[in-house]
Protein backbone atom coordinates (compact mmCIF):
# COMPACT_ATOMS: atom_id res chain seq x y z
CA UNK A 1 0.00 0.00 0.00
CA UNK A 2 1.12 3.55 -0.63
CA UNK A 3 0.00 7.03 0.37
CA UNK A 4 -0.44 9.97 -1.98
CA UNK A 5 0.01 13.73 -1.75
CA UNK A 6 -1.83 15.61 -4.51
CA UNK A 7 -0.56 19.12 -5.25
CA UNK A 8 -2.88 21.54 -7.08
CA UNK A 9 -1.15 24.84 -7.97
CA UNK A 10 -3.61 27.69 -8.54
CA UNK A 11 -3.19 31.29 -9.64
CA UNK A 12 -6.38 33.32 -10.17
CA UNK A 13 -8.50 30.19 -10.56
CA UNK A 14 -11.52 31.12 -8.44
CA UNK A 15 -13.86 29.86 -11.19
CA UNK A 16 -12.13 26.45 -11.36
CA UNK A 17 -10.49 25.57 -8.06
CA UNK A 18 -13.56 24.27 -6.18
CA UNK A 19 -14.46 21.81 -8.95
CA UNK A 20 -10.80 20.77 -9.33
CA UNK A 21 -10.55 19.94 -5.63
CA UNK A 22 -13.87 18.08 -5.58
CA UNK A 23 -12.88 15.96 -8.59
CA UNK A 24 -9.53 15.05 -7.09
CA UNK A 25 -11.09 14.27 -3.71
CA UNK A 26 -13.75 12.05 -5.26
CA UNK A 27 -11.23 9.95 -7.19
CA UNK A 28 -8.83 9.68 -4.25
CA UNK A 29 -11.65 8.41 -2.04
CA UNK A 30 -12.69 5.89 -4.70
CA UNK A 31 -9.12 4.58 -4.78
CA UNK A 32 -9.33 4.06 -1.03
CA UNK A 33 -5.79 5.28 -0.33
CA UNK A 34 -4.32 7.41 2.41
CA UNK A 35 -4.07 10.83 0.78
CA UNK A 36 -3.84 14.57 1.24
CA UNK A 37 -4.79 17.37 -1.16
CA UNK A 38 -2.49 20.39 -1.09
CA UNK A 39 -4.13 23.35 -2.84
CA UNK A 40 -1.48 26.03 -3.40
CA UNK A 41 -2.79 29.57 -3.72
CA UNK A 42 0.07 31.22 -5.59
CA UNK A 43 -0.49 34.85 -4.59
CA UNK A 44 -3.79 35.08 -6.47
CA UNK A 45 -5.42 38.47 -6.85
CA UNK A 46 -8.93 37.02 -6.92
CA UNK A 47 -10.90 34.85 -4.47
CA UNK A 48 -8.98 31.62 -5.07
CA UNK A 49 -7.76 31.49 -1.48
CA UNK A 50 -11.22 32.23 -0.05
CA UNK A 51 -12.77 29.44 -2.15
CA UNK A 52 -10.19 26.93 -0.88
CA UNK A 53 -10.74 28.01 2.73
CA UNK A 54 -14.47 27.53 2.25
CA UNK A 55 -13.90 23.87 1.33
CA UNK A 56 -11.66 23.00 4.30
CA UNK A 57 -14.50 22.01 6.69
CA UNK A 58 -16.11 19.68 4.12
CA UNK A 59 -12.96 17.94 2.79
CA UNK A 60 -10.87 16.63 5.66
CA UNK A 61 -7.90 15.71 3.46
CA UNK A 62 -7.63 19.25 2.05
CA UNK A 63 -4.85 21.61 3.14
CA UNK A 64 -4.22 25.16 2.01
CA UNK A 65 -0.70 26.26 1.14
CA UNK A 66 -0.59 29.99 0.54
CA UNK A 67 2.05 32.59 -0.19
CA UNK A 68 2.33 36.15 -1.48
CA UNK A 69 3.42 37.58 -3.80
CA UNK A 70 2.94 35.30 -6.79
CA UNK A 71 6.02 33.07 -7.29
CA UNK A 72 5.07 31.41 -10.57
CA UNK A 73 4.13 27.88 -11.53
CA UNK A 74 7.40 26.34 -10.41
CA UNK A 75 7.35 28.23 -7.13
CA UNK A 76 3.81 27.01 -6.43
CA UNK A 77 4.79 23.39 -7.12
CA UNK A 78 7.88 23.64 -4.95
CA UNK A 79 5.79 25.02 -2.08
CA UNK A 80 3.38 22.11 -2.47
CA UNK A 81 6.20 19.56 -2.64
CA UNK A 82 7.75 21.01 0.54
CA UNK A 83 4.44 20.52 2.37
CA UNK A 84 3.80 16.99 1.03
CA UNK A 85 4.10 14.16 3.53
CA UNK A 86 3.06 11.00 1.67
CA UNK A 87 4.96 8.26 -0.18
CA UNK A 88 3.97 9.45 -3.66
CA UNK A 89 3.41 12.99 -4.93
CA UNK A 90 1.10 13.81 -7.84
CA UNK A 91 0.46 17.23 -9.30
CA UNK A 92 -2.33 18.45 -11.50
CA UNK A 93 -3.35 22.02 -12.43
CA UNK A 94 -6.47 23.75 -11.16
CA UNK A 95 -7.89 24.50 -14.64
CA UNK A 96 -9.82 21.18 -14.93
CA UNK A 97 -8.18 20.33 -18.26
CA UNK A 98 -7.08 16.91 -16.98
CA UNK A 99 -9.21 14.04 -15.69
CA UNK A 100 -7.80 12.89 -12.35
CA UNK A 101 -9.28 9.44 -12.99
CA UNK A 102 -6.23 8.90 -15.19
CA UNK A 103 -4.12 8.68 -12.02
CA UNK A 104 -5.06 4.98 -12.14
CA UNK A 105 -3.16 4.60 -15.44
CA UNK A 106 -0.19 6.45 -14.01
CA UNK A 107 -0.03 4.38 -10.83
CA UNK A 108 -0.09 1.20 -12.93
CA UNK A 109 3.04 2.46 -14.73
CA UNK A 110 4.82 3.23 -11.47
CA UNK A 111 6.65 -0.09 -11.24
CA UNK A 112 9.46 -0.58 -8.67
CA UNK A 113 12.14 0.58 -11.14
CA UNK A 114 10.25 3.71 -12.23
CA UNK A 115 10.58 6.91 -10.19
CA UNK A 116 8.23 9.17 -12.16
CA UNK A 117 5.28 8.80 -14.53
CA UNK A 118 4.16 11.65 -16.77
CA UNK A 119 1.05 12.00 -18.83
CA UNK A 120 0.98 13.11 -22.43
CA UNK A 121 -2.01 14.96 -23.78
CA UNK A 122 -4.10 12.69 -25.98
CA UNK A 123 -6.24 14.79 -28.36
CA UNK A 124 -4.70 18.05 -27.20
CA UNK A 125 -7.50 20.62 -26.74
CA UNK A 126 -5.33 23.74 -26.53
CA UNK A 127 -5.34 26.47 -29.17
CA UNK A 128 -3.15 26.24 -32.26
CA UNK A 129 -0.95 29.07 -30.93
CA UNK A 130 -0.35 27.26 -27.63
CA UNK A 131 0.44 24.02 -29.48
CA UNK A 132 2.97 25.84 -31.67
CA UNK A 133 4.63 27.46 -28.63
CA UNK A 134 4.84 24.05 -26.96
CA UNK A 135 6.37 22.48 -30.07
CA UNK A 136 9.07 25.15 -30.19
CA UNK A 137 9.81 24.81 -26.48
CA UNK A 138 10.08 21.02 -26.72
CA UNK A 139 12.39 21.33 -29.73
CA UNK A 140 14.79 23.61 -27.85
CA UNK A 141 14.80 21.31 -24.83
CA UNK A 142 15.56 18.25 -26.98
CA UNK A 143 18.45 20.09 -28.62
CA UNK A 144 19.91 20.91 -25.19
CA UNK A 145 19.12 17.75 -23.23
CA UNK A 146 18.09 15.05 -25.69
CA UNK A 147 14.78 13.23 -25.47
CA UNK A 148 13.13 13.63 -22.06
CA UNK A 149 9.45 12.92 -22.71
CA UNK A 150 6.89 13.09 -25.48
CA UNK A 151 5.03 15.91 -23.68
CA UNK A 152 7.53 17.55 -21.32
CA UNK A 153 5.26 20.18 -19.81
CA UNK A 154 2.16 18.07 -19.29
CA UNK A 155 1.00 19.33 -15.91
CA UNK A 156 -0.15 15.91 -14.69
CA UNK A 157 2.60 13.74 -13.19
CA UNK A 158 3.20 11.42 -10.24
CA UNK A 159 6.54 10.58 -8.68
CA UNK A 160 8.10 8.86 -5.71
CA UNK A 161 8.84 11.18 -2.81
CA UNK A 162 12.54 10.26 -2.92
CA UNK A 163 12.82 12.08 -6.25
CA UNK A 164 13.04 15.29 -4.21
CA UNK A 165 16.32 13.98 -2.77
CA UNK A 166 17.65 13.04 -6.22
CA UNK A 167 17.17 16.41 -7.94
CA UNK A 168 17.76 20.05 -7.05
CA UNK A 169 14.71 22.12 -8.00
CA UNK A 170 15.34 25.85 -8.19
CA UNK A 171 13.01 27.17 -10.89
CA UNK A 172 10.02 29.30 -9.92
CA UNK A 173 8.76 29.33 -13.48
CA UNK A 174 7.59 27.10 -16.30
CA UNK A 175 10.92 25.31 -16.55
CA UNK A 176 10.42 23.21 -13.42
CA UNK A 177 9.25 20.13 -15.38
CA UNK A 178 12.37 20.22 -17.53
CA UNK A 179 14.53 20.75 -14.46
CA UNK A 180 13.13 17.63 -12.80
CA UNK A 181 13.11 15.40 -15.89
CA UNK A 182 16.56 16.35 -17.21
CA UNK A 183 18.21 15.67 -13.86
CA UNK A 184 16.55 12.27 -13.54
CA UNK A 185 17.40 11.27 -17.13
CA UNK A 186 21.01 12.46 -16.80
CA UNK A 187 21.48 10.32 -13.68
CA UNK A 188 19.96 7.22 -15.25
CA UNK A 189 16.62 6.98 -13.43
CA UNK A 190 13.66 5.41 -15.21
CA UNK A 191 10.68 7.53 -16.27
CA UNK A 192 7.44 6.24 -17.80
CA UNK A 193 4.70 7.89 -19.87
CA UNK A 194 1.00 7.30 -20.45
CA UNK A 195 -1.68 9.10 -22.48
CA UNK A 196 -4.11 11.17 -20.40
CA UNK A 197 -7.37 12.87 -21.22
CA UNK A 198 -7.07 16.55 -22.13
CA UNK A 199 -10.12 18.79 -21.93
CA UNK A 200 -10.84 22.35 -23.09
CA UNK A 201 -10.53 25.13 -20.53
CA UNK A 202 -14.03 26.36 -19.71
CA UNK A 203 -13.22 29.20 -17.30
CA UNK A 204 -10.33 31.48 -16.42
CA UNK A 205 -7.31 32.40 -18.51
CA UNK A 206 -4.02 30.51 -19.00
CA UNK A 207 -0.81 32.36 -18.13
CA UNK A 208 1.81 30.12 -19.73
CA UNK A 209 1.93 32.07 -23.01
CA UNK A 210 2.58 35.40 -21.27
CA UNK A 211 5.71 36.87 -22.95
CA UNK A 212 7.28 37.60 -19.57
CA UNK A 213 6.72 33.99 -18.47
CA UNK A 214 8.22 32.69 -21.75
CA UNK A 215 11.31 34.90 -21.52
CA UNK A 216 11.89 33.90 -17.90
CA UNK A 217 11.58 30.23 -18.88
CA UNK A 218 14.24 30.56 -21.60
CA UNK A 219 16.54 32.45 -19.23
CA UNK A 220 16.11 29.76 -16.58
CA UNK A 221 16.67 27.06 -19.22
CA UNK A 222 20.11 28.39 -20.18
CA UNK A 223 21.13 28.80 -16.54
CA UNK A 224 19.97 25.30 -15.71
CA UNK A 225 21.85 23.74 -18.64
CA UNK A 226 25.07 25.26 -17.34
CA UNK A 227 24.31 24.22 -13.76
CA UNK A 228 23.53 20.61 -14.74
CA UNK A 229 26.74 20.40 -16.77
CA UNK A 230 28.76 21.58 -13.77
CA UNK A 231 27.00 19.18 -11.40
CA UNK A 232 27.53 16.17 -13.67
CA UNK A 233 31.21 17.03 -14.10
CA UNK A 234 31.64 17.31 -10.33
CA UNK A 235 29.86 13.99 -9.79
CA UNK A 236 32.04 12.36 -12.43
CA UNK A 237 35.22 13.63 -10.76
CA UNK A 238 33.99 12.40 -7.37
CA UNK A 239 33.19 8.95 -8.79
CA UNK A 240 36.63 8.64 -10.41
CA UNK A 241 38.34 9.73 -7.21
CA UNK A 242 36.45 7.10 -5.18
CA UNK A 243 37.64 4.38 -7.58
CA UNK A 244 41.32 5.15 -7.02
Secondary structure, 3 states (H helix, E strand, C coil): CCEEEEEEEECCCCCCHHHHHHHHHHHHHHHCCEEEEEEEEECCCCCHHHHHHHHCCCCCCEEEEEECCCCCHHHHHHHHHHHCCCCEEEECCCCCCECHHHHHHHHHHCCCCEEEEEEEEECCCCCHHHHHHHHHHHHHHHHHHCCCCCCCCCCCEEEECCHHHHCCCCCCCCCHHHHHHHHHHHCCCEEEEEEEEECCCCCCCCCCCCHHHHHHHHHHHHHHHHHHHHHHHHHHHHHHHHHC
